[in-house]
Amino acid sequence: MLQVFQNAIPVIETIERAGFEAYFVGGSIRDYILDRPIHDIDIATSATPQEVKSLFRHTIDIGIEHGTVLVIYNGNQYEITTFRTESGYKDFRRPDHVEYVRSLELDLQRRDFTMNAIAMDKKGKFIDPFAGYEAISQKVIVTVGNANERFREDALRMMRAIRFVSQLVFTLNEETKQAIYQDAHLLQHISVERITLEFTKLLNGSNKYQALALLSETGLITYMPGIKGKEKQFQTNVIQAVNDLTENQVWLYLLAVLNIDDPGSFLKEWRLPSKKVKYLTRNYECLMLRKTQPWNKIMLYDAGKETAIDVEKVFRTLKGQSIERVEQEVSIDYQQLAITSREQINVTGKDLMEWFEVKGGPWIKETLRTIEVAILHKEVGPNKQEIKEWLQRCNLQQGKKY
């Protein structure tokens, strides 16, 4: 048994000594079977939240209305949830009624997919009433019980299913896929923030091509931000090559293939962080410029290395070209630039005002830009005195007062 589970065994034993059952449950068991990194250890128990709180010194009520207590033990955090059943999902997301039960199997029965409905005791024995281990072995995503019922309880589960296709390189079984197709419209009841969180995880998976294709095939894509009316463009342009792109690069690719006129507004519809919206919008502008001409020193300098790599990878993907050498090629060109940031110029607006005895104004920004361009074209070096003399010569030739 892995150390992360061994660290939590005293927690389980504390609960058992008080006369209750306790088991490891959830994604940690799935990831343990798949030999994937384990992030959080969750425990399910027959003890009620109040009973759990009475057993441990350090606890936090993080979801006590749904039976969950956070226990802090030896510096580690464990979410401990009471066995429960759920009913009455009027908003297609959260249960209206939660009832505590004393049966582990009833608790596992309420979960989304069989691969997530496996428990493990402190000795490492699996409790698997819904054949989750078999589903994991076959790399298939199967709902616990009737698929339509599971998705009508919580419509976000449809996005989770397809996100797992990308993350785990699994497939959907036919019943699960058909149920998503039938219930795709329920996604409109889910908040944009939750949809975007799942979509972001999908884009960070290694099998995003199949997952994106499933969004189209099942009709879920229609109910995602800013996509309605562009489904055909989306479907046509989901290609195998997107698997080789990063999350940011896929966003950029989608902006391009969907012909988004206002990328800022489109990305804001997804409730993405403002910093990310700004970064992607700038990259999209750079991509549009790249479509009209090859890279030159000014373009590369203005873009920066990271953006240039993102843009070039997307540009070549759009052209159906290999992106294998992009990072190497861009890095070489970038290293050959005379400067890579304004900070390397060593000339400030204050210097310019002193040299030419002129008050500040728009001319400062314009002159600094002129210096950048000249250095990049190797008309002048980055040395301060050299720049001063070069500017004075230029100004005399152009008849300027500064």
Contacts in CASP RR format, 6 or more apart in sequence:
PFRMAT RR
TARGET T0000
AUTHOR 0000-0000-0000
METHOD contacts of the structure
MODEL  1
MLQVFQNAIPVIETIERAGFEAYFVGGSIRDYILDRPIHDIDIATSATPQ
EVKSLFRHTIDIGIEHGTVLVIYNGNQYEITTFRTESGYKDFRRPDHVEY
VRSLELDLQRRDFTMNAIAMDKKGKFIDPFAGYEAISQKVIVTVGNANER
FREDALRMMRAIRFVSQLVFTLNEETKQAIYQDAHLLQHISVERITLEFT
KLLNGSNKYQALALLSETGLITYMPGIKGKEKQFQTNVIQAVNDLTENQV
WLYLLAVLNIDDPGSFLKEWRLPSKKVKYLTRNYECLMLRKTQPWNKIML
YDAGKETAIDVEKVFRTLKGQSIERVEQEVSIDYQQLAITSREQINVTGK
DLMEWFEVKGGPWIKETLRTIEVAILHKEVGPNKQEIKEWLQRCNLQQGK
KY
1 124 0 8 1.000
2 32 0 8 1.000
2 38 0 8 1.000
4 28 0 8 1.000
4 38 0 8 1.000
4 41 0 8 1.000
5 24 0 8 1.000
5 28 0 8 1.000
5 32 0 8 1.000
5 41 0 8 1.000
5 120 0 8 1.000
5 124 0 8 1.000
7 41 0 8 1.000
7 74 0 8 1.000
7 76 0 8 1.000
8 24 0 8 1.000
8 41 0 8 1.000
8 43 0 8 1.000
8 73 0 8 1.000
8 76 0 8 1.000
8 78 0 8 1.000
9 122 0 8 1.000
10 73 0 8 1.000
10 74 0 8 1.000
11 22 0 8 1.000
11 43 0 8 1.000
11 56 0 8 1.000
11 71 0 8 1.000
11 73 0 8 1.000
11 78 0 8 1.000
11 80 0 8 1.000
12 22 0 8 1.000
12 23 0 8 1.000
12 24 0 8 1.000
12 43 0 8 1.000
12 121 0 8 1.000
12 122 0 8 1.000
13 122 0 8 1.000
14 55 0 8 1.000
14 56 0 8 1.000
15 21 0 8 1.000
15 22 0 8 1.000
15 43 0 8 1.000
15 45 0 8 1.000
15 47 0 8 1.000
15 52 0 8 1.000
15 55 0 8 1.000
15 80 0 8 1.000
16 22 0 8 1.000
16 122 0 8 1.000
18 47 0 8 1.000
18 51 0 8 1.000
18 55 0 8 1.000
20 45 0 8 1.000
20 46 0 8 1.000
20 47 0 8 1.000
20 51 0 8 1.000
21 45 0 8 1.000
21 46 0 8 1.000
21 83 0 8 1.000
21 102 0 8 1.000
21 104 0 8 1.000
22 43 0 8 1.000
22 44 0 8 1.000
22 45 0 8 1.000
22 46 0 8 1.000
22 47 0 8 1.000
22 80 0 8 1.000
22 122 0 8 1.000
23 43 0 8 1.000
23 44 0 8 1.000
23 45 0 8 1.000
23 104 0 8 1.000
23 119 0 8 1.000
23 120 0 8 1.000
23 121 0 8 1.000
23 127 0 8 1.000
24 41 0 8 1.000
24 42 0 8 1.000
24 43 0 8 1.000
24 119 0 8 1.000
24 120 0 8 1.000
24 121 0 8 1.000
25 42 0 8 1.000
25 43 0 8 1.000
25 44 0 8 1.000
25 107 0 8 1.000
25 108 0 8 1.000
25 118 0 8 1.000
25 119 0 8 1.000
25 120 0 8 1.000
26 42 0 8 1.000
26 111 0 8 1.000
26 116 0 8 1.000
26 117 0 8 1.000
26 118 0 8 1.000
26 119 0 8 1.000
27 42 0 8 1.000
27 116 0 8 1.000
28 38 0 8 1.000
28 39 0 8 1.000
28 40 0 8 1.000
28 41 0 8 1.000
28 42 0 8 1.000
29 118 0 8 1.000
29 119 0 8 1.000
29 120 0 8 1.000
29 126 0 8 1.000
30 115 0 8 1.000
30 116 0 8 1.000
30 118 0 8 1.000
30 136 0 8 1.000
31 37 0 8 1.000
31 38 0 8 1.000
31 39 0 8 1.000
32 38 0 8 1.000
32 120 0 8 1.000
33 118 0 8 1.000
33 133 0 8 1.000
33 136 0 8 1.000
34 136 0 8 1.000
34 168 0 8 1.000
40 77 0 8 1.000
40 79 0 8 1.000
41 76 0 8 1.000
41 78 0 8 1.000
42 78 0 8 1.000
42 79 0 8 1.000
42 80 0 8 1.000
42 81 0 8 1.000
43 78 0 8 1.000
43 79 0 8 1.000
43 80 0 8 1.000
43 81 0 8 1.000
44 80 0 8 1.000
44 81 0 8 1.000
44 82 0 8 1.000
44 83 0 8 1.000
44 104 0 8 1.000
44 107 0 8 1.000
44 119 0 8 1.000
45 52 0 8 1.000
45 80 0 8 1.000
45 81 0 8 1.000
45 82 0 8 1.000
45 83 0 8 1.000
46 82 0 8 1.000
46 83 0 8 1.000
46 102 0 8 1.000
46 104 0 8 1.000
47 55 0 8 1.000
47 80 0 8 1.000
47 82 0 8 1.000
48 67 0 8 1.000
48 82 0 8 1.000
48 100 0 8 1.000
49 61 0 8 1.000
49 64 0 8 1.000
49 67 0 8 1.000
49 68 0 8 1.000
49 69 0 8 1.000
49 82 0 8 1.000
52 59 0 8 1.000
52 69 0 8 1.000
52 71 0 8 1.000
52 80 0 8 1.000
52 82 0 8 1.000
53 59 0 8 1.000
53 69 0 8 1.000
56 71 0 8 1.000
56 72 0 8 1.000
56 73 0 8 1.000
58 71 0 8 1.000
58 72 0 8 1.000
58 73 0 8 1.000
59 69 0 8 1.000
59 70 0 8 1.000
59 71 0 8 1.000
59 72 0 8 1.000
60 69 0 8 1.000
60 70 0 8 1.000
60 72 0 8 1.000
61 69 0 8 1.000
61 70 0 8 1.000
62 68 0 8 1.000
62 69 0 8 1.000
62 70 0 8 1.000
62 79 0 8 1.000
63 69 0 8 1.000
65 98 0 8 1.000
66 81 0 8 1.000
66 84 0 8 1.000
66 95 0 8 1.000
66 98 0 8 1.000
67 81 0 8 1.000
67 82 0 8 1.000
67 84 0 8 1.000
67 98 0 8 1.000
67 100 0 8 1.000
68 79 0 8 1.000
68 80 0 8 1.000
68 81 0 8 1.000
68 82 0 8 1.000
69 79 0 8 1.000
69 80 0 8 1.000
69 81 0 8 1.000
70 77 0 8 1.000
70 78 0 8 1.000
70 79 0 8 1.000
70 80 0 8 1.000
71 77 0 8 1.000
71 78 0 8 1.000
71 79 0 8 1.000
71 80 0 8 1.000
72 78 0 8 1.000
82 100 0 8 1.000
83 100 0 8 1.000
83 101 0 8 1.000
83 102 0 8 1.000
83 103 0 8 1.000
83 104 0 8 1.000
83 106 0 8 1.000
83 107 0 8 1.000
84 98 0 8 1.000
84 99 0 8 1.000
84 100 0 8 1.000
84 101 0 8 1.000
84 107 0 8 1.000
84 110 0 8 1.000
85 98 0 8 1.000
85 99 0 8 1.000
85 101 0 8 1.000
85 106 0 8 1.000
85 107 0 8 1.000
85 109 0 8 1.000
85 110 0 8 1.000
86 95 0 8 1.000
86 97 0 8 1.000
86 98 0 8 1.000
86 99 0 8 1.000
86 110 0 8 1.000
86 153 0 8 1.000
87 95 0 8 1.000
87 96 0 8 1.000
87 97 0 8 1.000
87 99 0 8 1.000
88 95 0 8 1.000
88 96 0 8 1.000
88 97 0 8 1.000
88 153 0 8 1.000
89 95 0 8 1.000
89 96 0 8 1.000
89 152 0 8 1.000
89 153 0 8 1.000
89 154 0 8 1.000
90 96 0 8 1.000
91 189 0 8 1.000
92 152 0 8 1.000
92 153 0 8 1.000
92 154 0 8 1.000
92 155 0 8 1.000
92 186 0 8 1.000
92 189 0 8 1.000
92 190 0 8 1.000
93 154 0 8 1.000
93 155 0 8 1.000
93 156 0 8 1.000
93 189 0 8 1.000
93 190 0 8 1.000
93 194 0 8 1.000
94 154 0 8 1.000
95 153 0 8 1.000
101 107 0 8 1.000
104 119 0 8 1.000
104 127 0 8 1.000
105 127 0 8 1.000
105 129 0 8 1.000
108 117 0 8 1.000
108 118 0 8 1.000
108 119 0 8 1.000
108 127 0 8 1.000
108 129 0 8 1.000
108 130 0 8 1.000
108 144 0 8 1.000
109 117 0 8 1.000
109 129 0 8 1.000
109 130 0 8 1.000
109 144 0 8 1.000
109 145 0 8 1.000
110 144 0 8 1.000
111 117 0 8 1.000
111 144 0 8 1.000
112 143 0 8 1.000
112 144 0 8 1.000
112 150 0 8 1.000
112 154 0 8 1.000
112 157 0 8 1.000
112 160 0 8 1.000
112 161 0 8 1.000
113 135 0 8 1.000
113 141 0 8 1.000
113 142 0 8 1.000
113 143 0 8 1.000
113 144 0 8 1.000
113 157 0 8 1.000
113 160 0 8 1.000
113 161 0 8 1.000
113 164 0 8 1.000
114 130 0 8 1.000
114 131 0 8 1.000
114 132 0 8 1.000
114 135 0 8 1.000
114 142 0 8 1.000
114 143 0 8 1.000
114 144 0 8 1.000
115 132 0 8 1.000
115 135 0 8 1.000
115 136 0 8 1.000
115 141 0 8 1.000
115 142 0 8 1.000
115 164 0 8 1.000
117 128 0 8 1.000
117 129 0 8 1.000
117 130 0 8 1.000
117 132 0 8 1.000
117 144 0 8 1.000
118 126 0 8 1.000
118 127 0 8 1.000
118 128 0 8 1.000
118 132 0 8 1.000
118 133 0 8 1.000
119 126 0 8 1.000
119 127 0 8 1.000
119 128 0 8 1.000
120 126 0 8 1.000
120 127 0 8 1.000
121 127 0 8 1.000
126 133 0 8 1.000
130 144 0 8 1.000
130 145 0 8 1.000
131 142 0 8 1.000
132 142 0 8 1.000
135 141 0 8 1.000
135 142 0 8 1.000
139 168 0 8 1.000
139 169 0 8 1.000
139 170 0 8 1.000
139 171 0 8 1.000
140 170 0 8 1.000
140 171 0 8 1.000
140 172 0 8 1.000
140 173 0 8 1.000
141 161 0 8 1.000
141 164 0 8 1.000
141 165 0 8 1.000
141 170 0 8 1.000
141 171 0 8 1.000
141 172 0 8 1.000
141 173 0 8 1.000
141 176 0 8 1.000
142 173 0 8 1.000
142 175 0 8 1.000
142 176 0 8 1.000
143 150 0 8 1.000
143 151 0 8 1.000
143 157 0 8 1.000
143 161 0 8 1.000
143 175 0 8 1.000
143 176 0 8 1.000
143 179 0 8 1.000
144 150 0 8 1.000
147 175 0 8 1.000
147 176 0 8 1.000
147 178 0 8 1.000
147 179 0 8 1.000
147 180 0 8 1.000
148 179 0 8 1.000
148 182 0 8 1.000
148 183 0 8 1.000
150 157 0 8 1.000
150 179 0 8 1.000
151 157 0 8 1.000
151 158 0 8 1.000
151 179 0 8 1.000
151 180 0 8 1.000
151 183 0 8 1.000
151 186 0 8 1.000
152 183 0 8 1.000
152 186 0 8 1.000
155 183 0 8 1.000
155 186 0 8 1.000
155 187 0 8 1.000
155 189 0 8 1.000
155 190 0 8 1.000
156 187 0 8 1.000
156 190 0 8 1.000
156 194 0 8 1.000
156 195 0 8 1.000
156 198 0 8 1.000
158 180 0 8 1.000
158 183 0 8 1.000
158 184 0 8 1.000
158 186 0 8 1.000
158 187 0 8 1.000
158 218 0 8 1.000
158 220 0 8 1.000
159 187 0 8 1.000
159 190 0 8 1.000
159 194 0 8 1.000
159 195 0 8 1.000
159 198 0 8 1.000
159 199 0 8 1.000
159 202 0 8 1.000
159 220 0 8 1.000
160 198 0 8 1.000
161 172 0 8 1.000
161 176 0 8 1.000
161 180 0 8 1.000
162 172 0 8 1.000
162 180 0 8 1.000
162 202 0 8 1.000
162 211 0 8 1.000
162 214 0 8 1.000
162 215 0 8 1.000
162 218 0 8 1.000
162 220 0 8 1.000
163 198 0 8 1.000
163 199 0 8 1.000
163 201 0 8 1.000
163 202 0 8 1.000
163 211 0 8 1.000
164 170 0 8 1.000
165 171 0 8 1.000
165 172 0 8 1.000
165 207 0 8 1.000
165 210 0 8 1.000
165 211 0 8 1.000
165 214 0 8 1.000
166 201 0 8 1.000
166 202 0 8 1.000
166 203 0 8 1.000
166 204 0 8 1.000
166 205 0 8 1.000
166 206 0 8 1.000
166 207 0 8 1.000
166 208 0 8 1.000
166 210 0 8 1.000
166 211 0 8 1.000
167 201 0 8 1.000
167 202 0 8 1.000
167 204 0 8 1.000
167 205 0 8 1.000
167 206 0 8 1.000
167 207 0 8 1.000
168 207 0 8 1.000
169 206 0 8 1.000
169 207 0 8 1.000
171 210 0 8 1.000
172 180 0 8 1.000
172 214 0 8 1.000
177 214 0 8 1.000
177 217 0 8 1.000
177 218 0 8 1.000
180 214 0 8 1.000
180 218 0 8 1.000
180 219 0 8 1.000
180 220 0 8 1.000
181 217 0 8 1.000
181 218 0 8 1.000
181 219 0 8 1.000
184 218 0 8 1.000
184 219 0 8 1.000
184 220 0 8 1.000
184 222 0 8 1.000
184 223 0 8 1.000
185 223 0 8 1.000
187 195 0 8 1.000
187 220 0 8 1.000
187 223 0 8 1.000
187 224 0 8 1.000
188 223 0 8 1.000
192 225 0 8 1.000
192 269 0 8 1.000
192 270 0 8 1.000
192 271 0 8 1.000
193 271 0 8 1.000
195 224 0 8 1.000
195 225 0 8 1.000
196 225 0 8 1.000
196 270 0 8 1.000
196 271 0 8 1.000
196 272 0 8 1.000
199 224 0 8 1.000
199 270 0 8 1.000
200 247 0 8 1.000
202 208 0 8 1.000
202 211 0 8 1.000
202 212 0 8 1.000
203 247 0 8 1.000
203 250 0 8 1.000
203 251 0 8 1.000
204 247 0 8 1.000
205 211 0 8 1.000
206 243 0 8 1.000
207 243 0 8 1.000
208 242 0 8 1.000
208 243 0 8 1.000
208 245 0 8 1.000
208 250 0 8 1.000
209 238 0 8 1.000
209 239 0 8 1.000
209 240 0 8 1.000
209 241 0 8 1.000
209 242 0 8 1.000
209 243 0 8 1.000
212 234 0 8 1.000
212 238 0 8 1.000
212 242 0 8 1.000
213 235 0 8 1.000
213 238 0 8 1.000
214 220 0 8 1.000
215 221 0 8 1.000
215 224 0 8 1.000
215 234 0 8 1.000
216 231 0 8 1.000
216 234 0 8 1.000
216 235 0 8 1.000
216 238 0 8 1.000
219 231 0 8 1.000
221 227 0 8 1.000
221 231 0 8 1.000
221 234 0 8 1.000
221 235 0 8 1.000
222 228 0 8 1.000
222 229 0 8 1.000
222 231 0 8 1.000
225 266 0 8 1.000
225 269 0 8 1.000
225 270 0 8 1.000
225 271 0 8 1.000
226 266 0 8 1.000
226 269 0 8 1.000
226 270 0 8 1.000
227 234 0 8 1.000
227 258 0 8 1.000
230 258 0 8 1.000
233 257 0 8 1.000
233 258 0 8 1.000
233 259 0 8 1.000
234 254 0 8 1.000
234 257 0 8 1.000
234 258 0 8 1.000
236 257 0 8 1.000
237 253 0 8 1.000
237 257 0 8 1.000
237 258 0 8 1.000
239 317 0 8 1.000
241 317 0 8 1.000
241 320 0 8 1.000
241 323 0 8 1.000
242 250 0 8 1.000
242 253 0 8 1.000
242 317 0 8 1.000
244 313 0 8 1.000
244 317 0 8 1.000
244 323 0 8 1.000
245 253 0 8 1.000
245 313 0 8 1.000
245 314 0 8 1.000
245 317 0 8 1.000
245 323 0 8 1.000
246 310 0 8 1.000
248 276 0 8 1.000
248 279 0 8 1.000
248 280 0 8 1.000
248 283 0 8 1.000
248 310 0 8 1.000
249 310 0 8 1.000
249 313 0 8 1.000
249 314 0 8 1.000
249 317 0 8 1.000
251 267 0 8 1.000
251 280 0 8 1.000
252 280 0 8 1.000
252 283 0 8 1.000
252 284 0 8 1.000
252 287 0 8 1.000
252 310 0 8 1.000
252 311 0 8 1.000
252 314 0 8 1.000
253 314 0 8 1.000
253 317 0 8 1.000
253 318 0 8 1.000
254 260 0 8 1.000
255 263 0 8 1.000
255 266 0 8 1.000
255 267 0 8 1.000
255 280 0 8 1.000
255 284 0 8 1.000
255 287 0 8 1.000
256 284 0 8 1.000
256 287 0 8 1.000
256 314 0 8 1.000
256 318 0 8 1.000
257 318 0 8 1.000
258 266 0 8 1.000
260 266 0 8 1.000
260 284 0 8 1.000
263 280 0 8 1.000
263 281 0 8 1.000
263 284 0 8 1.000
264 277 0 8 1.000
264 280 0 8 1.000
264 281 0 8 1.000
267 276 0 8 1.000
267 277 0 8 1.000
267 280 0 8 1.000
267 281 0 8 1.000
268 277 0 8 1.000
272 280 0 8 1.000
279 307 0 8 1.000
282 307 0 8 1.000
283 307 0 8 1.000
283 310 0 8 1.000
283 311 0 8 1.000
286 299 0 8 1.000
286 302 0 8 1.000
286 303 0 8 1.000
286 307 0 8 1.000
286 308 0 8 1.000
286 311 0 8 1.000
287 311 0 8 1.000
287 314 0 8 1.000
287 315 0 8 1.000
289 299 0 8 1.000
290 299 0 8 1.000
290 311 0 8 1.000
290 312 0 8 1.000
290 315 0 8 1.000
291 315 0 8 1.000
293 299 0 8 1.000
295 308 0 8 1.000
295 312 0 8 1.000
295 333 0 8 1.000
297 337 0 8 1.000
297 376 0 8 1.000
297 377 0 8 1.000
298 373 0 8 1.000
298 376 0 8 1.000
299 308 0 8 1.000
300 308 0 8 1.000
300 330 0 8 1.000
300 333 0 8 1.000
300 334 0 8 1.000
300 337 0 8 1.000
301 337 0 8 1.000
301 339 0 8 1.000
301 340 0 8 1.000
301 372 0 8 1.000
301 376 0 8 1.000
303 311 0 8 1.000
304 334 0 8 1.000
304 340 0 8 1.000
305 330 0 8 1.000
305 331 0 8 1.000
305 334 0 8 1.000
305 340 0 8 1.000
308 330 0 8 1.000
308 334 0 8 1.000
309 326 0 8 1.000
309 327 0 8 1.000
309 330 0 8 1.000
309 331 0 8 1.000
312 323 0 8 1.000
312 326 0 8 1.000
312 329 0 8 1.000
312 330 0 8 1.000
313 323 0 8 1.000
313 326 0 8 1.000
316 322 0 8 1.000
316 323 0 8 1.000
316 326 0 8 1.000
317 323 0 8 1.000
334 340 0 8 1.000
337 376 0 8 1.000
338 375 0 8 1.000
338 376 0 8 1.000
338 378 0 8 1.000
338 381 0 8 1.000
338 382 0 8 1.000
339 345 0 8 1.000
339 372 0 8 1.000
339 375 0 8 1.000
339 376 0 8 1.000
339 382 0 8 1.000
342 368 0 8 1.000
342 372 0 8 1.000
344 382 0 8 1.000
345 368 0 8 1.000
345 371 0 8 1.000
345 372 0 8 1.000
345 375 0 8 1.000
345 382 0 8 1.000
345 387 0 8 1.000
346 382 0 8 1.000
346 383 0 8 1.000
346 384 0 8 1.000
347 368 0 8 1.000
347 371 0 8 1.000
347 384 0 8 1.000
347 387 0 8 1.000
347 388 0 8 1.000
349 360 0 8 1.000
349 364 0 8 1.000
349 368 0 8 1.000
351 384 0 8 1.000
351 388 0 8 1.000
352 358 0 8 1.000
352 364 0 8 1.000
352 367 0 8 1.000
352 368 0 8 1.000
352 391 0 8 1.000
352 402 0 8 1.000
353 359 0 8 1.000
353 360 0 8 1.000
353 364 0 8 1.000
355 388 0 8 1.000
355 391 0 8 1.000
355 392 0 8 1.000
355 402 0 8 1.000
356 395 0 8 1.000
356 401 0 8 1.000
356 402 0 8 1.000
357 402 0 8 1.000
358 401 0 8 1.000
358 402 0 8 1.000
363 402 0 8 1.000
367 391 0 8 1.000
367 402 0 8 1.000
370 394 0 8 1.000
371 380 0 8 1.000
371 387 0 8 1.000
371 391 0 8 1.000
374 380 0 8 1.000
374 390 0 8 1.000
375 381 0 8 1.000
375 382 0 8 1.000
375 387 0 8 1.000
379 390 0 8 1.000
380 386 0 8 1.000
380 387 0 8 1.000
380 390 0 8 1.000
381 387 0 8 1.000
394 400 0 8 1.000
395 401 0 8 1.000
395 402 0 8 1.000
END
